[in-house]
Amino acid sequence: MSGGGLVGDGTHIYFSTGNGDYNAATGGQNYSQSIVGLDNSLNVLTYYTPSTWSSLNSGDNDLGGCGVLLIPEPACW
């Protein structure tokens, strides 16, 4: 995450990952090239992995290279 830390909203913790294996879609626990959200007990609640994760890996183009930014929900939503 290029020196960036974890981000949280008081209920969940979010981070991004880089190179590695990915098998979360089939029940595994590997989340390379993903944005992952954890609960306060560090259980995975949600994640996003682009369909191009393998080509990101092979080109060393880390999805997690920039870290994560939380954008607050507007009050009018």
C-alpha positions as CSV (number, residue, x, y, z in Angstrom):
1,M,0.0,0.0,0.0
2,S,3.0,2.3,-0.6
3,G,3.4,3.1,3.0
4,G,-0.3,3.8,3.6
5,G,-2.0,2.3,6.6
6,L,-5.3,0.5,7.1
7,V,-8.4,2.6,6.9
8,G,-11.5,2.2,9.0
9,D,-14.9,3.6,9.6
10,G,-15.3,2.6,13.2
11,T,-17.0,-0.6,12.3
12,H,-15.0,-2.1,9.4
13,I,-11.3,-2.1,8.4
14,Y,-10.3,-1.9,4.7
15,F,-7.0,-2.6,2.9
16,S,-5.7,-3.4,-0.5
17,T,-3.4,-6.3,-1.5
18,G,-0.8,-6.9,-4.3
19,N,0.7,-9.9,-5.9
20,G,-0.1,-13.5,-4.8
21,D,-2.6,-16.2,-5.3
22,Y,-6.4,-15.6,-5.6
23,N,-9.0,-18.3,-4.8
24,A,-11.6,-16.4,-2.7
25,A,-14.3,-16.9,-5.3
26,T,-14.1,-20.6,-4.8
27,G,-14.2,-20.5,-1.0
28,G,-10.4,-20.1,-0.5
29,Q,-8.7,-17.5,1.6
30,N,-6.3,-15.9,-0.9
31,Y,-7.1,-12.4,-1.9
32,S,-4.3,-11.1,-4.1
33,Q,-5.0,-8.0,-6.2
34,S,-8.1,-7.2,-4.0
35,I,-9.7,-4.6,-1.8
36,V,-10.7,-6.4,1.4
37,G,-13.1,-5.3,4.2
38,L,-12.9,-6.9,7.6
39,D,-15.1,-6.7,10.7
40,N,-13.8,-5.8,14.1
41,S,-13.0,-9.5,14.7
42,L,-10.9,-9.5,11.5
43,N,-13.3,-11.7,9.5
44,V,-13.6,-11.0,5.8
45,L,-16.9,-9.2,5.2
46,T,-16.5,-8.1,1.7
47,Y,-13.9,-7.9,-1.1
48,Y,-13.5,-6.8,-4.6
49,T,-11.1,-8.5,-7.0
50,P,-11.0,-7.4,-10.7
51,S,-11.4,-10.1,-13.3
52,T,-7.9,-9.2,-14.6
53,W,-6.2,-10.1,-11.3
54,S,-3.9,-12.7,-13.1
55,S,-2.6,-10.2,-15.7
56,L,-2.1,-7.6,-12.9
57,N,0.0,-10.3,-11.1
58,S,2.1,-11.2,-14.1
59,G,2.8,-7.6,-15.0
60,D,3.5,-6.7,-11.3
61,N,0.9,-4.0,-11.6
62,D,-0.4,-4.1,-8.0
63,L,-4.0,-3.1,-7.4
64,G,-2.9,-2.3,-3.8
65,G,-0.1,0.0,-4.9
66,C,-1.9,3.2,-3.8
67,G,-3.8,2.1,-0.7
68,V,-7.4,2.7,0.1
69,L,-9.4,5.9,0.6
70,L,-12.8,6.0,2.2
71,I,-15.2,8.6,0.9
72,P,-18.0,9.6,3.2
73,E,-21.6,9.1,2.1
74,P,-23.2,12.5,1.4
75,A,-25.9,13.5,4.0
76,C,-28.5,13.7,1.3
77,W,-28.4,10.0,0.5
